[in-house]
Amino acid sequence: MHVTVLITVYNRERFIADAIDSVIAQDYPDWDILVVDDGSTDQTVEVVKSRIWDDRISLIQMKHGGCGAATAIGIEHARGPVVTELGSDDKLLSDSLSTVMPSFESNSRLGYVWTNWVDSTADKGTGDFLPDNLTLFEAAVLGRWTAPAERFFRKEFYLQSDGLDTSIKYAVDLQLALLIGKTGCDTLHIPKVTYWRRIHPHRISNEHHAEQLEACRLLRRKFSLENPALTELYLVEIEKERDTLEKERDALSGELTDIKNCYGYKFMRLYGPVVDQALPDGTRRGEFKRSVLALLRGRRRGSVNSSPHA
């Protein structure tokens, strides 16, 4: 069975070649790669074109419109009956496709599959099984399941849905899970690592974290309103989340107060730029800088705790 590996990309000239090469290295032969460039302004397109000697790789260029619009165009033009998404800064493990595709071949009702991943820091993530007695759609609406790193879906079920709302630029993975889960198709979690995530400061989840969270809230609210019973459960979950956030906020406030009271913080506020230039991160001198700051903070806390007037 054929699978299209969809890569939407925006300004990833440093990483896009690794993503493409990881698909070429698959031990499953029946695939194509569709790269949708979302108006990159760097050399991303040139890097992709350098690999189009393989006719299984194709490129669509569009005006910058966001991840949602790029994904919708990619799905529309996908050749395969099954589509999987690959982040432009990530890689597939060599047996990724061969691990998942047999499940689609054996079950025509299977519409959505997710797996586990490993980070470039060697930390392993799990996609998690669905909570007991909840469908993919219900779990996603209630926030009891999050879209993991690698997702496969059958295009047939996507076409049965209303399609992506491209005005919502972020949390596209969650929106896809909601759309396809809503069709009532079969879903499957394969608890095996098939995906490698590159951790770096410019990941979308880092640079647009607030927008991602807001998009998730918008999507969950939007889809919950279609079912009164689900709306009630959604409101209960929102109350729980609010209570948790308030506790975390109080804890963070105390931690920030503690940091601001330490000598190291006050010193770095005054002399930080000079110290950073003399003791750069990633060097032995930089490690010394962190050790000194940790010591200063520790002494501050110790003096406060031991003071008879505390």
Secondary structure, 3 states (H helix, E strand, C coil): CCEEEEEEECCCCCCHHHHHHHHHCCCCCCEEEEEEECCCCCCHHHHHHCCCCCCCEEEEECCCCCHHHHHHHHHHHCCCCEEEECCCCCEECCCHHHHHHHHHHHCCCEEEEEEEEEECCCCEECCCCCCCCCCHHHHHHCCCCCCCCCEEEEHHHHHHCCCCCCCCCCCHHHHHHHHHHCCCCEEEEEEEEEEEECCCCCCHHHHCHHHHHHHHHHHHHHHHCCCHHHHHHHHHHHHHHHHHHHHHHHHHHHHHHHHHHCHHHHHHHHHHHHHHHHCCCCCHHHHHHHHHHHHHHHHHHHHHHHCCCC
